[in-house]
Amino acid sequence: MRIYIYNGGEKLVGKSGVGQAIRHQREMLRRAGMATTEHWTADAAAIHINTVLPDSLLAVLSARLRGRKVIYYGHSTMEDFRSSFKGSDRLAPLFRQWIKFCYGLGDVVLTPTEYSRKLLESYGMKKPVYSISNGVDTSFFAPSRQRRGAFRRRWGLRDGERVVISVGHTIARKGLPEFLELARRMPEVRFLWYGWTDPRLLPQSIQDAMAQAPDNVVFPGFVDRETLREAYCGADVFAFLSREETEGIVVLEALACGIPTVLRDIPVYDGWLESGREVYKAADVDGFEAAVRGVLDGTLPDLREAALTTARSRSLETVGRRLQEIYRREGILPEPEPAAVPAVSPLLFGKNSFTGPM
């Protein structure tokens, strides 16, 4: 049996968390011993759809004509569509109706967290909605002194010089304005923002903010996963100040690499990331500054061991097994056959041994 991972629109979303999630699904299923395909095959039992682009409707229709199950991933919400691209705030209510329609075409909807599951259910979704992490490749994203050294050489960092990084689209919703303000308040620290967004999609206010960024800020742009892993391992703080997320794959990657992490205190992290246990959370720039300074000067406790444990609990292997459980519950995979109990001769226990029911 195979699972068809529909790749329509992957070129458009390839540099986003959705693109990463698609790659994770292929890998987690492979590690769980299940085959995937990028087109319909005779043994394809279901299709994964990850985007809400118009072509996804044709993929659903194709599945219906074949009598196959449709698994729709709910990566997007109205809430995380806001404060992103030009006109997104005005279009957000329409976007909510569109994604509700698209997700409703699935036999089952999967979304990364309990927070996003409750959001989708609040839209009036009628289909079953499960929360399941996008996962993180903990065999790839892991702490490394060697990579830390390579990062510091790459950026010509002096002994004792500190670096704060963030990763994501250069949009307001990801916390770019707050990141730049944090850099202004800490001129002695280097700040790097990894990620890129087509400037034509950005509001003028964000373009101006980037053009006027302080001298200690660098925008390396979109980089490959090897370079990003090196940055996670080499920087001193990961400051992810996003205002809204459905999970945040980059957060899992950072935790898996052992970098101290500062987050905005938003509901998506409730129940799996606790401030002062795995990460530090704050609500505004004053709080972000206090947390980052506390990590850099060592006045706040080191939380990296707990962070690593949480990241490993969302490894691709673990999430792949959870995905199989959902397949079984929804009738996509058959229930495993119970293990046969081998017959045991009474002679092994002696003639007076009791082997019957109590």
Secondary structure by P-SEA (a helix, b strand, c coil): cbbbbcccccccccccaaaaaaaaaaaaaaaacbbbbccccccccbbbbcccccaaaaaaaaaaaabbbbbbbcccccccccccccccccaaaaaaaaaaaaaaaccbbbbccaaaaaaaaaaccccbbbbbbcccccccccccaaaaaaaaaaacccccbbbbbcccccccccaaaaaaaaaaacccbbbbbccccccccccaaaaaaaaaccccccccccccaaaaaaaaacccbbbbccccccccaaaaaaaaaccbbbbcccccccccccccccbbbbccaaaaaaaaaaaaacccccaaaaaaaaaaaacaaaaaaaaaaaaaaacccccccccccccccccccccccccccc
